[in-house]
Amino acid sequence: MAIYIIVFFLVILWAMHHLWLYLGEFEKSRPEHTIEAYVSHLQSDFYDQMVEQSVGQTALSEYETAESVIRTLNVAGDGSASYSWGKKGDEYTDDAPVYVIRYGDAAIASVALTREGSTEQFDFPVWRAAEPKTMMELSATPEYSVNVTMPAGSYLTVNGVPVSESAVQTAESPLEIDAAAAALVEQPTALNCSITGLYTVPEVVVSDANGNLLNASVSPAENDKQRNYVFDPADADPADPALISRIEALTRAYADYMVNKDLETWNNLYYLKNFLVPGSEAENMMASLVNDVYWNNDYTSREDKLLEVSHIKMYSDTVCTCEAHFEMILTKTSDRGTIANNYDGTVEWTLVKSGETWNACSMKLLNAGGDSTEN
């Protein structure tokens, strides 16, 4: 009798052992066990990887990368949420389980399980998690564009990417000479490039053929979506000494005219015209001032303190702009005492070269001022 009892318990133990093995393999073969283990091992950067995958699947301009868009849009996770999982109802089947990975309440990825064999004793399926697929969508739209006008021969990069010559067209220069000057020389040309479909504010850099970085005379406001730039030529270095001498002589003639004594007015105007394009805006402007330039303080002495030419910019071989700054002291001595007037100004000239001679076709007075001292 005892032997039957022993055999009975041995059978029970064998059955329980196999039942334990069966239940263990069954539990491990359940897809929920596989996805739970998968999610429990996810690192904090999984969210960022899904963002990057989403952006990488978005059609980006050649001037943007997934990394730059992610960095600029700041779409990283906040770090306070945790990962969870659930069945993806529209795709889930017992033979092909698919799960949704959530970060907080947001569904960020789907993970399919694939069968990669069977358990050793009971032939239950063994599941393996495939590569996750992002479910995130980039909420931003490519609302930025850039339009760049730059001197001929310039090089343009957008977000560090060189813009090819095929993307650049010849355009009118932002410096437009008047009709009188255009009858003598050709209107200078520039280059223009337009790029659309950008997700982030583009970084625009323009350099000339000598590698000089150019400054924009026109640039967009901080929040502008349409980013318009106009770049001027770099200052000529070195500038042509003959051109500098011509600009100095032009500016002296202008200063002489503007501080005329009574009988010198017309003579000084005629002399100034030697430096102006006939019929140009500059000549017409100077002629229109002939009745206004009489110097009320009929000075007895004049001291030229400074004449400086700067910012010579070559828009072509025959068209340039510059700034000329002058300072002088005009003094009148009489029985009543001495009055000294400090007179200074800065003029922006536009000049064209006809033959071998540079003449001004337009001008702009950037500033003028002075003060008086009585003794």
C-alpha positions, 0 to 999 in steps of 0.5 A: 500500500505504501508503495502505491502512495509513493507512486501516487505522490511521484505522479503528482509531483511530475504533473505539477512540475510539468504544469509549472513548466507549461505555465512558465513557457505559456506566460513567457510566450504571451506577447504582453510579456514581450512588450512589457519587457520592451517598454520597461527597458526604454530609455529617456531618449526614446522620445527624441528618437521618435521625434527625429524619425518623424522629422526624418520622414518629412520632406525637408529643404536641402538647406535644413536637417532633421537635427536643425529642425528638432533643435530649433523647434524644441520638440524634446520631451519634458522628462516628467512623463513615463512610457506605457503600452496598449494594443493597436486596435486597428492592426492587432491580431493574435498572430501578428500583435502590434502595440502602441507606445505612449509617452504620458498620454501621447501615442508616439510609436507603434511596435510590431511583434514577430515570431522568431521560433518556439519554446523548447518543450511546448512549442509556444511562440517566442516573440521579438519586438521589431523596430519601432515606427514613429506615430508622431507628426510634425505640427510645424509648417514650412512657413519661412522663405528667404530672398537674397540680393547680393553683388555679382560674384558673391557666394551665398550659404543658407544654414551653412549649406552653399547655394549652387550657381544654378539656384542664383539668377542675375538681377537688377542691382539695388543701386539704380543710377539715373537716366543721365548716368545710364546714358554713359555706363551700364546699369550695374547688375546683382545676383538674386536667390529665393528659397522657400519651404523652410521650417526654421529661421534661416541663417544667411551668410554672403561673402565676396570673391575675396572671402570678405563677409558682406553686411546686409543693408536691408534685413528682415525683422525678427519675426518676419516669415519672408526673410528679405536681404540686400547685401552691398559690396565690401569696401574696396581694399585697397581703393584706387588712389586716383578715385580717392583723389577725384572724390576729394576734389569733388567734395572740396568743390561741393563744400566751396559751393555750400559756403559761398561768399556772395560773388563766388556763388556762380563761379563755384557752381560752374566749377562743381559741375566739372565733377557732376554728370550733366543732366543728372540728379546731382547737377540738377539738385546743386543748380536748384540751390543756387539762391539758397547757398549764400553764407549769411556770415560773410566770413573773413577766414576759413580753416579746413580741418578734415576731409576723409573719404571712406566706404568706397563700394564698387558695384561694377567697374564703372559705378561706385558709391562712397562717403565723404566727411568734411570739417571746417571753421569759418571765422568772421572778424569785425569791430564787434568781435570774432564769430567762429562757425564750425561747419561739417557734413557727410555726403554719400556720392554715387559716381560713374566712370565715363572714359577715364573720369569719375563724375557724381550722378547723385548725392545724399547728405547723411548729416550736417551740423556745426556751432558758433563761438563768439569772442 
